[in-house]
Amino acid sequence: MQSGREKLIDVFCNQLGYKFFRPELLQEALTHRSYSTKHNERLEFLGDSILNCAIADLFFRQYPEMPEGRLSRFRASMVNQQTLSGLALRLGMDQLIRLGEGELKSGGSQRPSILADALEAVFGAIYVDSDFSHAEEVIHQIYMPVLATLDHATHGKDPKTLLQEFLQSQKLDLPEYTIITTTGKAHQQKFKVECVISIFDIRTQGEGTSRRSAEQAAAKLAYELANIEND
């Protein structure tokens, strides 16, 4: 009789569309360093490169007219921690990752970095278990639902760029960014920035560990409000 974990592993493999010839590779991919000295970091290193190559190839073929700069932004948005951890949760990996007691108690199974690394490790494990073709096939299958929802006009662009392009399309003045506060020591500073769009009477604030990241956070809120005003 199968244990609860074995049943979850079977469900996971069915979602991947791949059955491991060497199940121990999957177990290694799902093992965090806090659990065992034989953990998933080497497989994650390998899987990171496989993922980048597979997504680059997919975009290259799917968007033959897209310039290199946009291809790079699209790929970066698909292989970042946020996207990977979201996919890992959708696959139920939070129930499968083996964690040490301390990491488990601190909520490690929901930590984006742990989830993202584990999913990359799974890609690496599939490659070692078979070949690049099988790993690429699994990656394409997992990512297709995400790609189907992409807005090609905006995806891959940062909030400041989106806001600037929106205002320019309306023949309006560009937003003004002002640093409100700077706190913390030189190597641990936090910035609060205000973004102002006078014509819409929009004032938003964003925080970040750099002026740029704070401006991006403020621009994101301003962009959302400006679109509401324009509806």
Summary of the structure (lengths in Angstrom):
residues: 231
radius of gyration: 21.3
end to end distance: 58.3
largest distance: 68.1
contacts: 698
relative contact order: 0.12
helix: 63%
strand: 11%
